[in-house]
């Protein structure tokens, strides 16, 4: 589609018109080629697959911890069958049986006969009086029961095998993740190396030009899967790691994945196979959210955001709008970003060294010089200015969004916008304008019970909501 749109009134270029060559919708939403990674593709590197423990010793957890965890799980669930208990505790049945035998020898569990009405000869178990008393006592130490946690040392080793810094994202994959965006080609060439470095990225520039969308596109370009522990254990303390809001289970659709599903022991079920995680936080972020959170009722810990983002992307949007000063925020990350290690504290005062393996993306509308000192800026590996679109790109965005919502963007409206409205605001273009104004027209049409369309009168009414009046008033 081609429009002949007059130059802005304040232009210094010669000539009254300039031809806009706008990409078609098909070009803007070009499907991934065969050389580009498929979004549902699962990469299962055998070297990364955590092997399920085949003995108590291989779990890395103290036998008494496992015994008490078994007692608490039976107490809370009333499960009698070992095969069912092995599923709940995420252990092989042979390992679960080892724990049962320990509890039986100590008179905490007893058999109550074989399974009735089933093809197996599986014995059923229940807690003895001493077992219920021991479970009750164990609950005073921690309310946690269920899946056996992963020792911190084992998690560190697994995280090393699937580090985000080792990812190689080809140019085609990055372009595919940004296929619905209109961005400067020069910016793409900056983003590509930054993403492949796996290091920190600062996206800065005026508001409304897609910094958040760029951060999300970076996340989408990462197609690999990793193994995320359900829970961690350190010195008898339990840390909840898996978060269904953050950790999206892998789409098990490939032949390899089907094979994994059929073989229940293919990988340690104390882990969950997930897409590489993406944590997005904004103005609500506070410094205390970056440390372990202890629940005095359950007596377990919740992993902080950056730990949950291990192996993935950690996006801090709207940096500078948090309650804590941005310099304090960036100071919190400086050492972890440089060393790849973070220090967290237990309520006992004990300190833990955990992996800091996440691509950290900061996004801000403020100029970086107003947020950080030079030392902090130096430690952010990549600083990318996200500028507003030029006139050609702005028109392309209008055309693309109007097609996305099944509307026609008339030529007379384009001429009106670029010769009347934008010159009135010094031709300051912002990528969000198209969606904002067209959505406003939808709202007007819905209120007036009319068919949605893009017209000059409706554009004038929508434009009135884009800016506030400069008129001063007395409170």
ChimeraX attribute file (.defattr): number of C-alpha atoms within 10 A of each C-alpha:
attribute: neighborCount
match mode: 1-to-1
recipient: residues
	/A:1	10
	/A:2	11
	/A:3	17
	/A:4	15
	/A:5	20
	/A:6	17
	/A:7	20
	/A:8	22
	/A:9	15
	/A:10	11
	/A:11	12
	/A:12	8
	/A:13	10
	/A:14	8
	/A:15	9
	/A:16	12
	/A:17	13
	/A:18	14
	/A:19	12
	/A:20	16
	/A:21	14
	/A:22	18
	/A:23	15
	/A:24	15
	/A:25	16
	/A:26	9
	/A:27	11
	/A:28	17
	/A:29	14
	/A:30	13
	/A:31	11
	/A:32	16
	/A:33	11
	/A:34	7
	/A:35	9
	/A:36	15
	/A:37	20
	/A:38	12
	/A:39	15
	/A:40	14
	/A:41	16
	/A:42	23
	/A:43	13
	/A:44	15
	/A:45	11
	/A:46	9
	/A:47	10
	/A:48	16
	/A:49	18
	/A:50	19
	/A:51	14
	/A:52	20
	/A:53	19
	/A:54	16
	/A:55	16
	/A:56	18
	/A:57	11
	/A:58	11
	/A:59	21
	/A:60	16
	/A:61	18
	/A:62	13
	/A:63	15
	/A:64	12
	/A:65	13
	/A:66	22
	/A:67	20
	/A:68	22
	/A:69	24
	/A:70	26
	/A:71	28
	/A:72	26
	/A:73	21
	/A:74	23
	/A:75	17
	/A:76	13
	/A:77	12
	/A:78	13
	/A:79	16
	/A:80	18
	/A:81	16
	/A:82	19
	/A:83	19
	/A:84	12
	/A:85	23
	/A:86	20
	/A:87	17
	/A:88	19
	/A:89	22
	/A:90	21
	/A:91	25
	/A:92	21
	/A:93	17
	/A:94	16
	/A:95	18
	/A:96	23
	/A:97	18
	/A:98	15
	/A:99	21
	/A:100	21
	/A:101	15
	/A:102	16
	/A:103	21
	/A:104	17
	/A:105	10
	/A:106	11
	/A:107	14
	/A:108	23
	/A:109	23
	/A:110	17
	/A:111	13
	/A:112	12
	/A:113	11
	/A:114	14
	/A:115	14
	/A:116	11
	/A:117	7
	/A:118	8
	/A:119	7
	/A:120	9
	/A:121	11
	/A:122	15
	/A:123	15
	/A:124	17
	/A:125	20
	/A:126	19
	/A:127	24
	/A:128	16
	/A:129	12
	/A:130	13
	/A:131	23
	/A:132	18
	/A:133	13
	/A:134	16
	/A:135	24
	/A:136	16
	/A:137	13
	/A:138	17
	/A:139	17
	/A:140	11
	/A:141	13
	/A:142	19
	/A:143	18
	/A:144	19
	/A:145	21
	/A:146	19
	/A:147	21
	/A:148	26
	/A:149	28
	/A:150	24
	/A:151	21
	/A:152	22
	/A:153	15
	/A:154	16
	/A:155	22
	/A:156	15
	/A:157	13
	/A:158	19
	/A:159	21
	/A:160	16
	/A:161	17
	/A:162	23
	/A:163	19
	/A:164	25
	/A:165	17
	/A:166	13
	/A:167	16
	/A:168	13
	/A:169	18
	/A:170	17
	/A:171	16
	/A:172	15
	/A:173	23
	/A:174	22
	/A:175	19
	/A:176	20
	/A:177	19
	/A:178	21
	/A:179	17
	/A:180	17
	/A:181	19
	/A:182	17
	/A:183	21
	/A:184	14
	/A:185	8
	/A:186	8
	/A:187	13
	/A:188	17
	/A:189	11
	/A:190	14
	/A:191	21
	/A:192	17
	/A:193	16
	/A:194	20
	/A:195	26
	/A:196	17
	/A:197	19
	/A:198	22
	/A:199	21
	/A:200	24
	/A:201	22
	/A:202	25
	/A:203	24
	/A:204	22
	/A:205	20
	/A:206	16
	/A:207	18
	/A:208	17
	/A:209	22
	/A:210	22
	/A:211	25
	/A:212	21
	/A:213	13
	/A:214	21
	/A:215	25
	/A:216	18
	/A:217	19
	/A:218	25
	/A:219	23
	/A:220	19
	/A:221	21
	/A:222	24
	/A:223	18
	/A:224	21
	/A:225	23
	/A:226	30
	/A:227	27
	/A:228	26
	/A:229	26
	/A:230	19
	/A:231	24
	/A:232	24
	/A:233	21
	/A:234	14
	/A:235	9
	/A:236	14
	/A:237	16
	/A:238	23
	/A:239	25
	/A:240	20
	/A:241	24
	/A:242	21
	/A:243	16
	/A:244	9
	/A:245	9
	/A:246	17
	/A:247	23
	/A:248	17
	/A:249	17
	/A:250	19
	/A:251	15
	/A:252	17
	/A:253	11
	/A:254	13
	/A:255	10
	/A:256	12
	/A:257	18
	/A:258	11
	/A:259	12
	/A:260	15
	/A:261	13
	/A:262	9
	/A:263	10
	/A:264	13
	/A:265	16
	/A:266	14
	/A:267	20
	/A:268	22
	/A:269	24
	/A:270	25
	/A:271	23
	/A:272	18
	/A:273	24
	/A:274	21
	/A:275	24
	/A:276	27
	/A:277	25
	/A:278	27
	/A:279	21
	/A:280	18
	/A:281	16
	/A:282	17
	/A:283	14
	/A:284	12
	/A:285	20
	/A:286	14
	/A:287	13
	/A:288	10
	/A:289	13
	/A:290	17
	/A:291	19
	/A:292	20
	/A:293	18
	/A:294	16
	/A:295	11
	/A:296	11
	/A:297	9
	/A:298	13
	/A:299	16
	/A:300	20
	/A:301	22
	/A:302	20
	/A:303	24
	/A:304	18
	/A:305	20
	/A:306	25
	/A:307	23
	/A:308	26
	/A:309	26
	/A:310	26
	/A:311	32
	/A:312	29
	/A:313	28
	/A:314	26
	/A:315	28
	/A:316	21
	/A:317	23
	/A:318	21
	/A:319	25
	/A:320	23
	/A:321	16
	/A:322	16
	/A:323	12
	/A:324	15
	/A:325	16
	/A:326	17
	/A:327	15
	/A:328	12
	/A:329	20
	/A:330	20
	/A:331	15
	/A:332	14
	/A:333	19
	/A:334	17
	/A:335	15
	/A:336	16
	/A:337	21
	/A:338	15
	/A:339	11
	/A:340	12
	/A:341	15
	/A:342	20
	/A:343	13
	/A:344	17
	/A:345	13
	/A:346	14
	/A:347	11
	/A:348	6
	/A:349	8
	/A:350	8
	/A:351	11
	/A:352	14
	/A:353	13
	/A:354	19
	/A:355	23
	/A:356	26
	/A:357	29
	/A:358	28
	/A:359	29
	/A:360	25
	/A:361	26
	/A:362	24
	/A:363	25
	/A:364	23
	/A:365	19
	/A:366	16
	/A:367	13
	/A:368	20
	/A:369	9
	/A:370	10
	/A:371	19
	/A:372	19
	/A:373	12
	/A:374	10
	/A:375	10
	/A:376	15
	/A:377	18
	/A:378	12
	/A:379	17
	/A:380	20
	/A:381	15
	/A:382	20
	/A:383	19
	/A:384	17
	/A:385	15
	/A:386	23
	/A:387	21
	/A:388	21
	/A:389	19
	/A:390	16
	/A:391	17
	/A:392	13
	/A:393	20
	/A:394	20
	/A:395	23
	/A:396	24
	/A:397	26
	/A:398	21
	/A:399	22
	/A:400	27
	/A:401	19
	/A:402	20
	/A:403	14
	/A:404	11
	/A:405	13
	/A:406	11
	/A:407	15
	/A:408	16
	/A:409	19
	/A:410	15
	/A:411	14
	/A:412	13
	/A:413	17
	/A:414	20
	/A:415	18
	/A:416	17
	/A:417	21
	/A:418	20
	/A:419	18
	/A:420	14
	/A:421	16
	/A:422	16
	/A:423	16
	/A:424	14
	/A:425	10
	/A:426	11
	/A:427	19
	/A:428	12
	/A:429	20
	/A:430	18
	/A:431	23
	/A:432	16
	/A:433	17
	/A:434	20
	/A:435	16
	/A:436	14
	/A:437	22
	/A:438	24
	/A:439	17
	/A:440	19
	/A:441	23
	/A:442	19
	/A:443	14
	/A:444	18
	/A:445	15
	/A:446	12
	/A:447	9
	/A:448	10
	/A:449	9
	/A:450	10
	/A:451	9
	/A:452	19
	/A:453	19
	/A:454	17
	/A:455	17
	/A:456	16
	/A:457	11
	/A:458	19
	/A:459	19
	/A:460	16
	/A:461	14
	/A:462	20
	/A:463	18
	/A:464	11
	/A:465	12
	/A:466	12
	/A:467	9
	/A:468	7
	/A:469	8
	/A:470	6
	/A:471	5
	/A:472	6
	/A:473	5
	/A:474	3
	/A:475	3
